[in-house]
C-alpha cells in the first residue's frame, strides 16, 4: 500500500475525480481518496511520473508518494 499527498483537492467532488484518475492507470488498484487530508492510498507499482502527469493534466499536484 502506498500513500500519495495531492494538492488541489477541496471537496468530495475532487476526491471522486482523483479516485477515477488513479483507477484509470494500469497497475493501480484499491484506491481510496480523502479530500480533507489531501491523500490517496493505493496498491500498485507505477512510475511516480506517470501518476504526476495524469494528475497535473487535471489541475492537481502530486507532492510525494510513500509506502505505508
PDB file of N, CA, C, O and CB in Angstrom:
ATOM      1  N   UNK A   1       0.850  -1.173   0.000  1.00  0.00           N
ATOM      2  CA  UNK A   1       0.000   0.000   0.000  1.00  0.00           C
ATOM      3  C   UNK A   1       0.897   1.238   0.000  1.00  0.00           C
ATOM      4  O   UNK A   1       1.919   1.285   0.685  1.00  0.00           O
ATOM      5  CB  UNK A   1      -0.968  -0.003   1.226  1.00  0.00           C
ATOM      6  N   UNK A   2       0.497   2.222  -0.774  1.00  0.00           N
ATOM      7  CA  UNK A   2       1.224   3.490  -0.855  1.00  0.00           C
ATOM      8  C   UNK A   2       0.273   4.632  -0.550  1.00  0.00           C
ATOM      9  O   UNK A   2      -0.941   4.510  -0.711  1.00  0.00           O
ATOM     10  CB  UNK A   2       1.870   3.677  -2.253  1.00  0.00           C
ATOM     11  N   UNK A   3       0.840   5.742  -0.108  1.00  0.00           N
ATOM     12  CA  UNK A   3       0.039   6.942   0.150  1.00  0.00           C
ATOM     13  C   UNK A   3       0.626   8.100  -0.646  1.00  0.00           C
ATOM     14  O   UNK A   3       1.825   8.370  -0.595  1.00  0.00           O
ATOM     15  CB  UNK A   3      -0.004   7.282   1.677  1.00  0.00           C
ATOM     16  N   UNK A   4      -0.252   8.774  -1.383  1.00  0.00           N
ATOM     17  CA  UNK A   4       0.157   9.933  -2.178  1.00  0.00           C
ATOM     18  C   UNK A   4      -0.423  11.187  -1.547  1.00  0.00           C
ATOM     19  O   UNK A   4      -1.595  11.216  -1.169  1.00  0.00           O
ATOM     20  CB  UNK A   4      -0.305   9.795  -3.661  1.00  0.00           C
ATOM     21  N   UNK A   5       0.388  12.208  -1.436  1.00  0.00           N
ATOM     22  CA  UNK A   5      -0.089  13.508  -0.967  1.00  0.00           C
ATOM     23  C   UNK A   5      -0.336  14.358  -2.207  1.00  0.00           C
ATOM     24  O   UNK A   5       0.551  14.567  -3.034  1.00  0.00           O
ATOM     25  CB  UNK A   5       0.945  14.198   0.018  1.00  0.00           C
ATOM     26  N   UNK A   6      -1.571  14.841  -2.305  1.00  0.00           N
ATOM     27  CA  UNK A   6      -2.005  15.533  -3.516  1.00  0.00           C
ATOM     28  C   UNK A   6      -2.561  16.895  -3.147  1.00  0.00           C
ATOM     29  O   UNK A   6      -3.405  17.014  -2.259  1.00  0.00           O
ATOM     30  CB  UNK A   6      -3.061  14.704  -4.284  1.00  0.00           C
ATOM     31  N   UNK A   7      -2.090  17.906  -3.827  1.00  0.00           N
ATOM     32  CA  UNK A   7      -2.545  19.271  -3.606  1.00  0.00           C
ATOM     33  C   UNK A   7      -3.606  19.618  -4.642  1.00  0.00           C
ATOM     34  O   UNK A   7      -3.512  19.220  -5.803  1.00  0.00           O
ATOM     35  CB  UNK A   7      -1.361  20.271  -3.674  1.00  0.00           C
ATOM     36  N   UNK A   8      -4.615  20.364  -4.207  1.00  0.00           N
ATOM     37  CA  UNK A   8      -5.623  20.852  -5.151  1.00  0.00           C
ATOM     38  C   UNK A   8      -6.997  20.253  -4.962  1.00  0.00           C
ATOM     39  O   UNK A   8      -7.938  20.647  -5.652  1.00  0.00           O
ATOM     40  CB  UNK A   8      -5.178  20.586  -6.532  1.00  0.00           C
ATOM     41  N   UNK A   9      -7.143  19.298  -4.031  1.00  0.00           N
ATOM     42  CA  UNK A   9      -8.464  18.733  -3.762  1.00  0.00           C
ATOM     43  C   UNK A   9      -9.135  19.567  -2.678  1.00  0.00           C
ATOM     44  O   UNK A   9      -8.555  19.783  -1.614  1.00  0.00           O
ATOM     45  CB  UNK A   9      -8.365  17.231  -3.331  1.00  0.00           C
ATOM     46  N   UNK A  10     -10.356  20.038  -2.942  1.00  0.00           N
ATOM     47  CA  UNK A  10     -11.027  20.890  -1.966  1.00  0.00           C
ATOM     48  C   UNK A  10     -12.372  20.339  -1.509  1.00  0.00           C
ATOM     49  O   UNK A  10     -12.976  20.874  -0.579  1.00  0.00           O
ATOM     50  CB  UNK A  10     -11.220  22.258  -2.541  1.00  0.00           C
ATOM     51  N   UNK A  11     -12.850  19.271  -2.156  1.00  0.00           N
ATOM     52  CA  UNK A  11     -14.173  18.757  -1.804  1.00  0.00           C
ATOM     53  C   UNK A  11     -14.288  17.283  -2.200  1.00  0.00           C
ATOM     54  O   UNK A  11     -13.362  16.708  -2.771  1.00  0.00           O
ATOM     55  CB  UNK A  11     -15.282  19.590  -2.491  1.00  0.00           C
ATOM     56  N   UNK A  12     -15.427  16.691  -1.892  1.00  0.00           N
ATOM     57  CA  UNK A  12     -15.641  15.290  -2.241  1.00  0.00           C
ATOM     58  C   UNK A  12     -15.712  15.082  -3.754  1.00  0.00           C
ATOM     59  O   UNK A  12     -15.380  14.003  -4.246  1.00  0.00           O
ATOM     60  CB  UNK A  12     -16.917  14.781  -1.590  1.00  0.00           C
ATOM     61  N   UNK A  13     -16.136  16.094  -4.486  1.00  0.00           N
ATOM     62  CA  UNK A  13     -16.141  16.002  -5.952  1.00  0.00           C
ATOM     63  C   UNK A  13     -14.726  15.859  -6.489  1.00  0.00           C
ATOM     64  O   UNK A  13     -14.478  15.077  -7.407  1.00  0.00           O
ATOM     65  CB  UNK A  13     -16.816  17.237  -6.571  1.00  0.00           C
ATOM     66  N   UNK A  14     -13.804  16.615  -5.917  1.00  0.00           N
ATOM     67  CA  UNK A  14     -12.389  16.499  -6.299  1.00  0.00           C
ATOM     68  C   UNK A  14     -11.863  15.119  -5.951  1.00  0.00           C
ATOM     69  O   UNK A  14     -11.122  14.515  -6.727  1.00  0.00           O
ATOM     70  CB  UNK A  14     -11.540  17.583  -5.601  1.00  0.00           C
ATOM     71  N   UNK A  15     -12.246  14.622  -4.784  1.00  0.00           N
ATOM     72  CA  UNK A  15     -11.793  13.300  -4.352  1.00  0.00           C
ATOM     73  C   UNK A  15     -12.276  12.220  -5.313  1.00  0.00           C
ATOM     74  O   UNK A  15     -11.522  11.309  -5.653  1.00  0.00           O
ATOM     75  CB  UNK A  15     -12.285  13.001  -2.929  1.00  0.00           C
ATOM     76  N   UNK A  16     -13.524  12.316  -5.751  1.00  0.00           N
ATOM     77  CA  UNK A  16     -14.050  11.350  -6.724  1.00  0.00           C
ATOM     78  C   UNK A  16     -13.293  11.450  -8.041  1.00  0.00           C
ATOM     79  O   UNK A  16     -13.000  10.435  -8.671  1.00  0.00           O
ATOM     80  CB  UNK A  16     -15.555  11.579  -6.961  1.00  0.00           C
ATOM     81  N   UNK A  17     -12.976  12.674  -8.457  1.00  0.00           N
ATOM     82  CA  UNK A  17     -12.231  12.889  -9.699  1.00  0.00           C
ATOM     83  C   UNK A  17     -10.839  12.251  -9.603  1.00  0.00           C
ATOM     84  O   UNK A  17     -10.412  11.550 -10.521  1.00  0.00           O
ATOM     85  CB  UNK A  17     -12.109  14.406 -10.005  1.00  0.00           C
ATOM     86  N   UNK A  18     -10.142  12.493  -8.501  1.00  0.00           N
ATOM     87  CA  UNK A  18      -8.803  11.936  -8.312  1.00  0.00           C
ATOM     88  C   UNK A  18      -8.868  10.412  -8.251  1.00  0.00           C
ATOM     89  O   UNK A  18      -8.014   9.730  -8.817  1.00  0.00           O
ATOM     90  CB  UNK A  18      -8.156  12.498  -7.027  1.00  0.00           C
ATOM     91  N   UNK A  19      -9.873   9.881  -7.569  1.00  0.00           N
ATOM     92  CA  UNK A  19     -10.037   8.422  -7.491  1.00  0.00           C
ATOM     93  C   UNK A  19     -10.210   7.840  -8.888  1.00  0.00           C
ATOM     94  O   UNK A  19      -9.581   6.838  -9.225  1.00  0.00           O
ATOM     95  CB  UNK A  19     -11.252   8.048  -6.600  1.00  0.00           C
ATOM     96  N   UNK A  20     -11.049   8.454  -9.695  1.00  0.00           N
ATOM     97  CA  UNK A  20     -11.265   7.989 -11.068  1.00  0.00           C
ATOM     98  C   UNK A  20      -9.966   8.060 -11.883  1.00  0.00           C
ATOM     99  O   UNK A  20      -9.653   7.136 -12.634  1.00  0.00           O
ATOM    100  CB  UNK A  20     -12.368   8.829 -11.750  1.00  0.00           C
ATOM    101  N   UNK A  21      -9.216   9.150 -11.734  1.00  0.00           N
ATOM    102  CA  UNK A  21      -7.959   9.305 -12.459  1.00  0.00           C
ATOM    103  C   UNK A  21      -6.968   8.201 -12.076  1.00  0.00           C
ATOM    104  O   UNK A  21      -6.338   7.592 -12.941  1.00  0.00           O
ATOM    105  CB  UNK A  21      -7.349  10.689 -12.181  1.00  0.00           C
ATOM    106  N   UNK A  22      -6.840   7.955 -10.779  1.00  0.00           N
ATOM    107  CA  UNK A  22      -5.890   6.931 -10.335  1.00  0.00           C
ATOM    108  C   UNK A  22      -6.330   5.537 -10.764  1.00  0.00           C
ATOM    109  O   UNK A  22      -5.497   4.722 -11.159  1.00  0.00           O
ATOM    110  CB  UNK A  22      -5.730   6.980  -8.816  1.00  0.00           C
ATOM    111  N   UNK A  23      -7.623   5.256 -10.693  1.00  0.00           N
ATOM    112  CA  UNK A  23      -8.129   3.942 -11.102  1.00  0.00           C
ATOM    113  C   UNK A  23      -7.959   3.701 -12.598  1.00  0.00           C
ATOM    114  O   UNK A  23      -7.939   2.554 -13.043  1.00  0.00           O
ATOM    115  CB  UNK A  23      -9.597   3.808 -10.727  1.00  0.00           C
ATOM    116  N   UNK A  24      -7.837   4.771 -13.373  1.00  0.00           N
ATOM    117  CA  UNK A  24      -7.674   4.625 -14.823  1.00  0.00           C
ATOM    118  C   UNK A  24      -6.245   4.258 -15.211  1.00  0.00           C
ATOM    119  O   UNK A  24      -5.985   3.931 -16.369  1.00  0.00           O
ATOM    120  CB  UNK A  24      -8.078   5.912 -15.523  1.00  0.00           C
ATOM    121  N   UNK A  25      -5.315   4.309 -14.255  1.00  0.00           N
ATOM    122  CA  UNK A  25      -3.915   3.984 -14.537  1.00  0.00           C
ATOM    123  C   UNK A  25      -3.721   2.477 -14.415  1.00  0.00           C
ATOM    124  O   UNK A  25      -4.006   1.889 -13.371  1.00  0.00           O
ATOM    125  CB  UNK A  25      -2.954   4.746 -13.570  1.00  0.00           C
ATOM    126  N   UNK A  26      -3.239   1.862 -15.480  1.00  0.00           N
ATOM    127  CA  UNK A  26      -2.999   0.418 -15.469  1.00  0.00           C
ATOM    128  C   UNK A  26      -1.967   0.087 -14.395  1.00  0.00           C
ATOM    129  O   UNK A  26      -0.887   0.676 -14.359  1.00  0.00           O
ATOM    130  CB  UNK A  26      -2.519  -0.079 -16.866  1.00  0.00           C
ATOM    131  N   UNK A  27      -2.305  -0.857 -13.525  1.00  0.00           N
ATOM    132  CA  UNK A  27      -1.382  -1.268 -12.481  1.00  0.00           C
ATOM    133  C   UNK A  27      -1.713  -0.722 -11.107  1.00  0.00           C
ATOM    134  O   UNK A  27      -1.071  -1.095 -10.125  1.00  0.00           O
ATOM    135  CB  UNK A  27      -0.018  -0.857 -12.845  1.00  0.00           C
ATOM    136  N   UNK A  28      -2.711   0.163 -11.017  1.00  0.00           N
ATOM    137  CA  UNK A  28      -3.123   0.711  -9.727  1.00  0.00           C
ATOM    138  C   UNK A  28      -4.468   0.100  -9.347  1.00  0.00           C
ATOM    139  O   UNK A  28      -5.370  -0.016 -10.177  1.00  0.00           O
ATOM    140  CB  UNK A  28      -3.211   2.274  -9.776  1.00  0.00           C
ATOM    141  N   UNK A  29      -4.589  -0.294  -8.063  1.00  0.00           N
ATOM    142  CA  UNK A  29      -5.843  -0.863  -7.565  1.00  0.00           C
ATOM    143  C   UNK A  29      -6.074  -0.425  -6.126  1.00  0.00           C
ATOM    144  O   UNK A  29      -5.208   0.194  -5.507  1.00  0.00           O
ATOM    145  CB  UNK A  29      -5.825  -2.408  -7.663  1.00  0.00           C
ATOM    146  N   UNK A  30      -7.245  -0.751  -5.604  1.00  0.00           N
ATOM    147  CA  UNK A  30      -7.616  -0.462  -4.212  1.00  0.00           C
ATOM    148  C   UNK A  30      -7.410   1.011  -3.847  1.00  0.00           C
ATOM    149  O   UNK A  30      -6.761   1.326  -2.849  1.00  0.00           O
ATOM    150  CB  UNK A  30      -6.805  -1.339  -3.266  1.00  0.00           C
ATOM    151  N   UNK A  31      -7.959   1.889  -4.650  1.00  0.00           N
ATOM    152  CA  UNK A  31      -7.777   3.329  -4.457  1.00  0.00           C
ATOM    153  C   UNK A  31      -8.799   3.877  -3.461  1.00  0.00           C
ATOM    154  O   UNK A  31      -9.996   3.614  -3.577  1.00  0.00           O
ATOM    155  CB  UNK A  31      -7.894   4.071  -5.802  1.00  0.00           C
ATOM    156  N   UNK A  32      -8.312   4.643  -2.484  1.00  0.00           N
ATOM    157  CA  UNK A  32      -9.175   5.437  -1.613  1.00  0.00           C
ATOM    158  C   UNK A  32      -8.598   6.844  -1.576  1.00  0.00           C
ATOM    159  O   UNK A  32      -7.381   7.030  -1.553  1.00  0.00           O
ATOM    160  CB  UNK A  32      -9.282   4.815  -0.164  1.00  0.00           C
ATOM    161  N   UNK A  33      -9.488   7.833  -1.569  1.00  0.00           N
ATOM    162  CA  UNK A  33      -9.049   9.228  -1.607  1.00  0.00           C
ATOM    163  C   UNK A  33      -9.755  10.000  -0.498  1.00  0.00           C
ATOM    164  O   UNK A  33     -10.947   9.809  -0.256  1.00  0.00           O
ATOM    165  CB  UNK A  33      -9.336   9.872  -2.998  1.00  0.00           C
ATOM    166  N   UNK A  34      -9.010  10.870   0.169  1.00  0.00           N
ATOM    167  CA  UNK A  34      -9.560  11.702   1.232  1.00  0.00           C
ATOM    168  C   UNK A  34      -9.224  13.156   0.915  1.00  0.00           C
ATOM    169  O   UNK A  34      -8.069  13.570   1.023  1.00  0.00           O
ATOM    170  CB  UNK A  34      -9.000  11.282   2.637  1.00  0.00           C
ATOM    171  N   UNK A  35     -10.229  13.924   0.526  1.00  0.00           N
ATOM    172  CA  UNK A  35     -10.009  15.332   0.161  1.00  0.00           C
ATOM    173  C   UNK A  35      -9.590  16.156   1.363  1.00  0.00           C
ATOM    174  O   UNK A  35      -8.787  17.081   1.236  1.00  0.00           O
ATOM    175  CB  UNK A  35     -11.273  15.930  -0.458  1.00  0.00           C
ATOM    176  N   UNK A  36     -10.128  15.827   2.534  1.00  0.00           N
ATOM    177  CA  UNK A  36      -9.835  16.589   3.746  1.00  0.00           C
ATOM    178  C   UNK A  36      -8.346  16.543   4.091  1.00  0.00           C
ATOM    179  O   UNK A  36      -7.755  17.565   4.440  1.00  0.00           O
ATOM    180  CB  UNK A  36     -10.659  16.053   4.917  1.00  0.00           C
ATOM    181  N   UNK A  37      -7.743  15.358   3.992  1.00  0.00           N
ATOM    182  CA  UNK A  37      -6.315  15.219   4.304  1.00  0.00           C
ATOM    183  C   UNK A  37      -5.431  15.408   3.077  1.00  0.00           C
ATOM    184  O   UNK A  37      -4.210  15.510   3.198  1.00  0.00           O
ATOM    185  CB  UNK A  37      -6.048  13.855   4.916  1.00  0.00           C
ATOM    186  N   UNK A  38      -6.050  15.455   1.887  1.00  0.00           N
ATOM    187  CA  UNK A  38      -5.278  15.615   0.661  1.00  0.00           C
ATOM    188  C   UNK A  38      -4.437  14.400   0.327  1.00  0.00           C
ATOM    189  O   UNK A  38      -3.327  14.520  -0.190  1.00  0.00           O
ATOM    190  CB  UNK A  38      -4.396  16.813   0.770  1.00  0.00           C
ATOM    191  N   UNK A  39      -4.986  13.209   0.632  1.00  0.00           N
ATOM    192  CA  UNK A  39      -4.225  11.982   0.396  1.00  0.00           C
ATOM    193  C   UNK A  39      -5.021  10.969  -0.412  1.00  0.00           C
ATOM    194  O   UNK A  39      -6.250  10.997  -0.462  1.00  0.00           O
ATOM    195  CB  UNK A  39      -3.800  11.365   1.717  1.00  0.00           C
ATOM    196  N   UNK A  40      -4.273  10.077  -1.039  1.00  0.00           N
ATOM    197  CA  UNK A  40      -4.852   8.927  -1.728  1.00  0.00           C
ATOM    198  C   UNK A  40      -4.003   7.718  -1.379  1.00  0.00           C
ATOM    199  O   UNK A  40      -2.775   7.801  -1.382  1.00  0.00           O
ATOM    200  CB  UNK A  40      -4.921   9.150  -3.284  1.00  0.00           C
ATOM    201  N   UNK A  41      -4.641   6.600  -1.079  1.00  0.00           N
ATOM    202  CA  UNK A  41      -3.915   5.358  -0.863  1.00  0.00           C
ATOM    203  C   UNK A  41      -4.241   4.413  -2.002  1.00  0.00           C
ATOM    204  O   UNK A  41      -5.340   4.445  -2.555  1.00  0.00           O
ATOM    205  CB  UNK A  41      -4.270   4.723   0.511  1.00  0.00           C
ATOM    206  N   UNK A  42      -3.280   3.573  -2.349  1.00  0.00           N
ATOM    207  CA  UNK A  42      -3.479   2.634  -3.448  1.00  0.00           C
ATOM    208  C   UNK A  42      -2.431   1.531  -3.402  1.00  0.00           C
ATOM    209  O   UNK A  42      -1.406   1.659  -2.732  1.00  0.00           O
ATOM    210  CB  UNK A  42      -3.427   3.363  -4.796  1.00  0.00           C
ATOM    211  N   UNK A  43      -2.697   0.457  -4.118  1.00  0.00           N
ATOM    212  CA  UNK A  43      -1.745  -0.618  -4.342  1.00  0.00           C
ATOM    213  C   UNK A  43      -1.268  -0.526  -5.775  1.00  0.00           C
ATOM    214  O   UNK A  43      -2.010  -0.093  -6.657  1.00  0.00           O
ATOM    215  CB  UNK A  43      -2.372  -2.012  -4.045  1.00  0.00           C
ATOM    216  N   UNK A  44      -0.035  -0.929  -6.008  1.00  0.00           N
ATOM    217  CA  UNK A  44       0.472  -0.979  -7.373  1.00  0.00           C
ATOM    218  C   UNK A  44       1.887  -0.472  -7.492  1.00  0.00           C
ATOM    219  O   UNK A  44       2.418   0.185  -6.597  1.00  0.00           O
ATOM    220  CB  UNK A  44      -0.412  -0.191  -8.275  1.00  0.00           C
ATOM    221  N   UNK A  45       2.480  -0.794  -8.616  1.00  0.00           N
ATOM    222  CA  UNK A  45       3.841  -0.378  -8.922  1.00  0.00           C
ATOM    223  C   UNK A  45       3.818   0.399 -10.227  1.00  0.00           C
ATOM    224  O   UNK A  45       3.903  -0.173 -11.314  1.00  0.00           O
ATOM    225  CB  UNK A  45       4.804  -1.601  -9.013  1.00  0.00           C
ATOM    226  N   UNK A  46       3.701   1.716 -10.097  1.00  0.00           N
ATOM    227  CA  UNK A  46       3.617   2.602 -11.256  1.00  0.00           C
ATOM    228  C   UNK A  46       4.585   3.752 -11.031  1.00  0.00           C
ATOM    229  O   UNK A  46       4.760   4.217  -9.905  1.00  0.00           O
ATOM    230  CB  UNK A  46       2.154   3.126 -11.481  1.00  0.00           C
ATOM    231  N   UNK A  47       5.202   4.200 -12.090  1.00  0.00           N
ATOM    232  CA  UNK A  47       6.133   5.328 -12.013  1.00  0.00           C
ATOM    233  C   UNK A  47       5.449   6.552 -11.410  1.00  0.00           C
ATOM    234  O   UNK A  47       4.318   6.883 -11.767  1.00  0.00           O
ATOM    235  CB  UNK A  47       6.692   5.664 -13.409  1.00  0.00           C
ATOM    236  N   UNK A  48       6.149   7.220 -10.493  1.00  0.00           N
ATOM    237  CA  UNK A  48       5.618   8.450  -9.907  1.00  0.00           C
ATOM    238  C   UNK A  48       5.344   9.478 -10.994  1.00  0.00           C
ATOM    239  O   UNK A  48       4.391  10.250 -10.889  1.00  0.00           O
ATOM    240  CB  UNK A  48       6.595   9.023  -8.865  1.00  0.00           C
ATOM    241  N   UNK A  49       6.163   9.496 -12.031  1.00  0.00           N
ATOM    242  CA  UNK A  49       5.995  10.469 -13.109  1.00  0.00           C
ATOM    243  C   UNK A  49       4.684  10.251 -13.858  1.00  0.00           C
ATOM    244  O   UNK A  49       4.028  11.217 -14.250  1.00  0.00           O
ATOM    245  CB  UNK A  49       7.172  10.390 -14.081  1.00  0.00           C
ATOM    246  N   UNK A  50       4.296   8.993 -14.060  1.00  0.00           N
ATOM    247  CA  UNK A  50       3.033   8.689 -14.735  1.00  0.00           C
ATOM    248  C   UNK A  50       1.870   9.249 -13.916  1.00  0.00           C
ATOM    249  O   UNK A  50       0.973   9.895 -14.458  1.00  0.00           O
ATOM    250  CB  UNK A  50       2.870   7.154 -14.944  1.00  0.00           C
ATOM    251  N   UNK A  51       1.895   8.997 -12.613  1.00  0.00           N
ATOM    252  CA  UNK A  51       0.836   9.500 -11.731  1.00  0.00           C
ATOM    253  C   UNK A  51       0.825  11.022 -11.730  1.00  0.00           C
ATOM    254  O   UNK A  51      -0.231  11.643 -11.851  1.00  0.00           O
ATOM    255  CB  UNK A  51       1.023   8.968 -10.295  1.00  0.00           C
ATOM    256  N   UNK A  52       1.993  11.612 -11.594  1.00  0.00           N
ATOM    257  CA  UNK A  52       2.113  13.076 -11.578  1.00  0.00           C
ATOM    258  C   UNK A  52       1.545  13.694 -12.855  1.00  0.00           C
ATOM    259  O   UNK A  52       0.782  14.658 -12.795  1.00  0.00           O
ATOM    260  CB  UNK A  52       3.582  13.489 -11.405  1.00  0.00           C
ATOM    261  N   UNK A  53       1.918  13.140 -14.005  1.00  0.00           N
ATOM    262  CA  UNK A  53       1.461  13.683 -15.290  1.00  0.00           C
ATOM    263  C   UNK A  53      -0.057  13.634 -15.418  1.00  0.00           C
ATOM    264  O   UNK A  53      -0.676  14.603 -15.858  1.00  0.00           O
ATOM    265  CB  UNK A  53       2.100  12.916 -16.444  1.00  0.00           C
ATOM    266  N   UNK A  54      -0.658  12.513 -15.036  1.00  0.00           N
ATOM    267  CA  UNK A  54      -2.110  12.371 -15.158  1.00  0.00           C
ATOM    268  C   UNK A  54      -2.835  13.343 -14.227  1.00  0.00           C
ATOM    269  O   UNK A  54      -3.822  13.966 -14.618  1.00  0.00           O
ATOM    270  CB  UNK A  54      -2.535  10.927 -14.848  1.00  0.00           C
ATOM    271  N   UNK A  55      -2.343  13.466 -13.002  1.00  0.00           N
ATOM    272  CA  UNK A  55      -2.981  14.384 -12.054  1.00  0.00           C
ATOM    273  C   UNK A  55      -2.823  15.833 -12.496  1.00  0.00           C
ATOM    274  O   UNK A  55      -3.770  16.614 -12.404  1.00  0.00           O
ATOM    275  CB  UNK A  55      -2.392  14.200 -10.654  1.00  0.00           C
ATOM    276  N   UNK A  56      -1.644  16.198 -12.970  1.00  0.00           N
ATOM    277  CA  UNK A  56      -1.405  17.592 -13.359  1.00  0.00           C
ATOM    278  C   UNK A  56      -2.215  18.006 -14.576  1.00  0.00           C
ATOM    279  O   UNK A  56      -2.549  19.182 -14.714  1.00  0.00           O
ATOM    280  CB  UNK A  56       0.063  17.808 -13.636  1.00  0.00           C
ATOM    281  N   UNK A  57      -2.538  17.075 -15.462  1.00  0.00           N
ATOM    282  CA  UNK A  57      -3.386  17.397 -16.612  1.00  0.00           C
ATOM    283  C   UNK A  57      -4.767  17.853 -16.161  1.00  0.00           C
ATOM    284  O   UNK A  57      -5.450  18.586 -16.876  1.00  0.00           O
ATOM    285  CB  UNK A  57      -3.511  16.186 -17.543  1.00  0.00           C
ATOM    286  N   UNK A  58      -5.179  17.412 -14.961  1.00  0.00           N
ATOM    287  CA  UNK A  58      -6.498  17.766 -14.432  1.00  0.00           C
ATOM    288  C   UNK A  58      -6.439  18.845 -13.352  1.00  0.00           C
ATOM    289  O   UNK A  58      -7.454  19.149 -12.725  1.00  0.00           O
ATOM    290  CB  UNK A  58      -7.170  16.535 -13.873  1.00  0.00           C
ATOM    291  N   UNK A  59      -5.258  19.426 -13.131  1.00  0.00           N
ATOM    292  CA  UNK A  59      -5.145  20.543 -12.206  1.00  0.00           C
ATOM    293  C   UNK A  59      -4.749  20.194 -10.782  1.00  0.00           C
ATOM    294  O   UNK A  59      -4.801  21.048  -9.897  1.00  0.00           O
ATOM    295  CB  UNK A  59      -6.410  21.245 -12.168  1.00  0.00           C
ATOM    296  N   UNK A  60      -4.351  18.945 -10.550  1.00  0.00           N
ATOM    297  CA  UNK A  60      -3.904  18.531  -9.224  1.00  0.00           C
ATOM    298  C   UNK A  60      -2.381  18.436  -9.233  1.00  0.00           C
ATOM    299  O   UNK A  60      -1.766  18.323 -10.294  1.00  0.00           O
ATOM    300  CB  UNK A  60      -4.550  17.168  -8.809  1.00  0.00           C
ATOM    301  N   UNK A  61      -1.777  18.483  -8.047  1.00  0.00           N
ATOM    302  CA  UNK A  61      -0.321  18.449  -7.959  1.00  0.00           C
ATOM    303  C   UNK A  61       0.115  17.351  -6.991  1.00  0.00           C
ATOM    304  O   UNK A  61      -0.251  17.372  -5.815  1.00  0.00           O
ATOM    305  CB  UNK A  61       0.233  19.823  -7.509  1.00  0.00           C
ATOM    306  N   UNK A  62       0.893  16.397  -7.488  1.00  0.00           N
ATOM    307  CA  UNK A  62       1.417  15.309  -6.673  1.00  0.00           C
ATOM    308  C   UNK A  62       2.620  15.824  -5.890  1.00  0.00           C
ATOM    309  O   UNK A  62       3.626  16.225  -6.477  1.00  0.00           O
ATOM    310  CB  UNK A  62       1.805  14.081  -7.553  1.00  0.00           C
ATOM    311  N   UNK A  63       2.512  15.811  -4.553  1.00  0.00           N
ATOM    312  CA  UNK A  63       3.606  16.271  -3.708  1.00  0.00           C
ATOM    313  C   UNK A  63       4.620  15.157  -3.478  1.00  0.00           C
ATOM    314  O   UNK A  63       5.819  15.360  -3.674  1.00  0.00           O
ATOM    315  CB  UNK A  63       3.069  16.781  -2.370  1.00  0.00           C
ATOM    316  N   UNK A  64       4.147  13.976  -3.062  1.00  0.00           N
ATOM    317  CA  UNK A  64       5.032  12.829  -2.895  1.00  0.00           C
ATOM    318  C   UNK A  64       4.226  11.557  -2.719  1.00  0.00           C
ATOM    319  O   UNK A  64       3.010  11.586  -2.533  1.00  0.00           O
ATOM    320  CB  UNK A  64       5.965  13.034  -1.700  1.00  0.00           C
ATOM    321  N   UNK A  65       4.943  10.431  -2.784  1.00  0.00           N
ATOM    322  CA  UNK A  65       4.335   9.111  -2.581  1.00  0.00           C
ATOM    323  C   UNK A  65       5.247   8.354  -1.622  1.00  0.00           C
ATOM    324  O   UNK A  65       6.460   8.290  -1.818  1.00  0.00           O
ATOM    325  CB  UNK A  65       4.146   8.323  -3.953  1.00  0.00           C
ATOM    326  N   UNK A  66       4.643   7.783  -0.584  1.00  0.00           N
ATOM    327  CA  UNK A  66       5.386   6.989   0.395  1.00  0.00           C
ATOM    328  C   UNK A  66       4.735   5.634   0.545  1.00  0.00           C
ATOM    329  O   UNK A  66       3.562   5.467   0.209  1.00  0.00           O
ATOM    330  CB  UNK A  66       5.456   7.707   1.759  1.00  0.00           C
ATOM    331  N   UNK A  67       5.484   4.655   1.049  1.00  0.00           N
ATOM    332  CA  UNK A  67       4.919   3.353   1.384  1.00  0.00           C
ATOM    333  C   UNK A  67       4.302   3.426   2.764  1.00  0.00           C
ATOM    334  O   UNK A  67       4.815   4.107   3.651  1.00  0.00           O
ATOM    335  CB  UNK A  67       5.993   2.241   1.321  1.00  0.00           C
ATOM    336  N   UNK A  68       3.198   2.721   2.939  1.00  0.00           N
ATOM    337  CA  UNK A  68       2.560   2.644   4.262  1.00  0.00           C
ATOM    338  C   UNK A  68       3.080   1.444   5.008  1.00  0.00           C
ATOM    339  O   UNK A  68       2.670   1.197   6.142  1.00  0.00           O
ATOM    340  CB  UNK A  68       1.026   2.571   4.141  1.00  0.00           C
TER     341      UNK A  68
END
